[in-house]
Amino acid sequence: MNINPVKVALIGSGHISYTYLYNMVRQFSILDVVGCSDLVPERSKARAALFGIRQMGNEEILSDPEIELVVNTTNIESHTEVTRMALEAGKHVYSEKMMARTFEEAEAIAALAKEKGLRFGAAPDTYMGSAHQTARKLVDDGYVGTPLMAQAILIRPDDVTGAAAGIDPGRYASGVTIPYDMGGYYINALINLLGPVRRVSGFARFLEGRVYSNPANPEYGLPVESRQGTSMMTGCLEFVNGCYGNLVILNDAFSPEIHRVEVYGTKGIVVCPDPNFYGGYGRDVYLTRAGCTTPVRMPFTHGFGESDPAIPSLSGQHELGYNGNRGMGVADMAWAIRRNRPHRNSVEMALHAVEIVTAIEQCSLDNRVHEMKTCPVQPAPLADGFLGSDAEAALDF
Ligand SMILES: NC(=O)c1ccc[n+]([C@@H]2O[C@H](COP(=O)([O-])OP(=O)(O)OC[C@H]3O[C@@H](n4cnc5c(N)ncnc54)[C@H](O)[C@@H]3O)[C@@H](O)[C@H]2O)c1
């Protein structure tokens, strides 16, 4: 490659840093990963050793003039602090979702990035994977006709019972309820397919009266509390293109995880797999056309899906490496920097996700409809046909 890779460092060497570093170091040629840091030095030390990069401190990263881009994979409570520090230090930032816990904080980050003339982008980038890009192509190429209605549904019952699986029940205390953890996947998937949202309304609340019900949970028997944030929401969306949509997020039901992203149009229906994954995690994209009652499985038109469900564990320990291509959004931002084009996970898109979730919660309290302040550009589709080892070329557009 005769293009200068972008020097990157990662702050926050926790669970998901494994997948990021695996892909950033080994898969994306546009990225040159210099090092990683963490408040807990043992974590960054282990990651640095595993991936052959430097263990660094935050200050060392921020003061290194060669590092252009900081990847913020801290927990959500630290997102704005770390992002702010990196922007102040003159670095472009790619943050894990959501960019901030409140819309006001998110707006302040966006303003800072603009003032500094730096790029900011936030996960999720899963819609850039083979499954949702294939669905996007079907919608763009007219296979569903005019999109009239869409739905995005997540039923995930893990926070109350799941402590044994590593879920931190304490995150409720800072208001990081499920819409702030998972909402972005569904919102970004919808924006990818349909473009931005004009108005929202809806109902949302935190289900009171539950206790932690898993005996393996240190909080077993104690009440589940939320100081901020909701655990169940049903939002109504009106897209700028005229399509209507539902965003349903429920954390309190007893059921297996259920996820739906579907678009219903004048000529057909497209059904997408789980937007938490790039290549559908073994599920496929289905198209039903007018006059045919059988959904037809669509072959993927795009790359970045084939490594699902698992990337290998280099450490010999269980790593949360199931989300195959995390880091695509970072690579897209790096290509965008070098090619002087907009990156797909724009700051406006990250703001839009926070605004949608917070606005649905507020509308539920105020009995009203919210006119969106933000209106991101629909991210450009990836070029189709770049599969397997050529897949990264699709980001060079
Ligand atoms: N775990 C997953 O499966 C997963 C998947 C996708 C996205 N995410 C997102 O990625 C982010 C991180 O998730 P995680 O599961 O890796 O969390 P984690 O708690 O395992 O890791 C976060 C790390 O950030 C470090 N940290 C916090 N503040 C810091 C600071 N100021 N400076 C340096 N380090 C700091 C913590 O010490 C911790 O090691 C979250 O936003 C989460 O929503 C997680």
The ligand as a Tripos MOL2 file, in Angstrom:
@<TRIPOS>MOLECULE
LIG
   44    48     1     0     0
SMALL
NO_CHARGES

@<TRIPOS>ATOM
      1 N1        -18.1180   -5.9740   26.0800 N.am      1 LIG1
      2 C1        -18.7240   -6.0350   24.8920 C.2       1 LIG1
      3 O1        -19.1240   -7.1020   24.3980 O.2       1 LIG1
      4 C2        -18.8920   -4.7950   24.0790 C.ar      1 LIG1
      5 C3        -19.2330   -4.9480   22.7600 C.ar      1 LIG1
      6 C4        -19.3390   -3.8250   21.9980 C.ar      1 LIG1
      7 C5        -19.1570   -2.5850   22.5480 C.ar      1 LIG1
      8 N2        -18.8700   -2.4400   23.8460 N.ar      1 LIG1
      9 C6        -18.7030   -1.0890   24.3740 C.3       1 LIG1
     10 O2        -17.3100   -0.8530   24.5540 O.3       1 LIG1
     11 C7        -17.0910   -0.0360   25.7110 C.3       1 LIG1
     12 C8        -16.2090   -0.7890   26.6650 C.3       1 LIG1
     13 O3        -16.8500   -1.9940   26.9940 O.3       1 LIG1
     14 P1        -16.0550   -3.1580   27.7330 P.3       1 LIG1
     15 O4        -17.0130   -4.2660   27.8570 O.co2     1 LIG1
     16 O5        -14.7520   -3.3890   27.0710 O.co2     1 LIG1
     17 O6        -15.8480   -2.4620   29.1520 O.3       1 LIG1
     18 P2        -14.7430   -2.8120   30.2530 P.3       1 LIG1
     19 O7        -15.2800   -2.2760   31.5220 O.co2     1 LIG1
     20 O8        -14.3490   -4.2360   30.1510 O.co2     1 LIG1
     21 O9        -13.4930   -1.9510   29.7780 O.3       1 LIG1
     22 C9        -13.4090   -0.5780   29.9190 C.3       1 LIG1
     23 C10       -11.9970   -0.2530   30.3410 C.3       1 LIG1
     24 O10       -11.8170    1.1570   30.2980 O.3       1 LIG1
     25 C11       -10.9410    1.4850   31.3640 C.3       1 LIG1
     26 N3        -11.0650    2.9150   31.6360 N.ar      1 LIG1
     27 C12       -12.1200    3.5930   32.1510 C.ar      1 LIG1
     28 N4        -11.8550    4.9040   32.2470 N.ar      1 LIG1
     29 C13       -10.5920    5.0720   31.7740 C.ar      1 LIG1
     30 C14        -9.7440    6.2050   31.6180 C.ar      1 LIG1
     31 N5        -10.1360    7.4240   31.9660 N.pl3     1 LIG1
     32 N6         -8.5200    5.9910   31.0980 N.ar      1 LIG1
     33 C15        -8.0880    4.7520   30.7390 C.ar      1 LIG1
     34 N7         -8.8540    3.6630   30.8790 N.ar      1 LIG1
     35 C16       -10.0880    3.8080   31.3880 C.ar      1 LIG1
     36 C17       -11.3850    0.5960   32.4950 C.3       1 LIG1
     37 O11       -10.3790    0.4780   33.4750 O.3       1 LIG1
     38 C18       -11.6750   -0.6950   31.7510 C.3       1 LIG1
     39 O12       -10.5430   -1.5540   31.7280 O.3       1 LIG1
     40 C19       -18.4730    0.2930   26.2670 C.3       1 LIG1
     41 O13       -18.9080    1.5090   25.7420 O.3       1 LIG1
     42 C20       -19.3440   -0.8320   25.7210 C.3       1 LIG1
     43 O14       -20.6940   -0.4430   25.5590 O.3       1 LIG1
     44 C21       -18.6930   -3.5250   24.6250 C.ar      1 LIG1
@<TRIPOS>BOND
     1     1     2 1
     2     2     3 2
     3     2     4 1
     4     4     5 ar
     5     4    44 ar
     6     5     6 ar
     7     6     7 ar
     8     7     8 ar
     9     8     9 1
    10     8    44 ar
    11     9    10 1
    12     9    42 1
    13    10    11 1
    14    11    12 1
    15    11    40 1
    16    12    13 1
    17    13    14 1
    18    14    15 2
    19    14    16 1
    20    14    17 1
    21    17    18 1
    22    18    19 2
    23    18    20 1
    24    18    21 1
    25    21    22 1
    26    22    23 1
    27    23    24 1
    28    23    38 1
    29    24    25 1
    30    25    26 1
    31    25    36 1
    32    26    27 ar
    33    26    35 ar
    34    27    28 ar
    35    28    29 ar
    36    29    30 ar
    37    29    35 ar
    38    30    31 1
    39    30    32 ar
    40    32    33 ar
    41    33    34 ar
    42    34    35 ar
    43    36    37 1
    44    36    38 1
    45    38    39 1
    46    40    41 1
    47    40    42 1
    48    42    43 1
@<TRIPOS>SUBSTRUCTURE
     1 LIG1         1 GROUP 0 **** ****
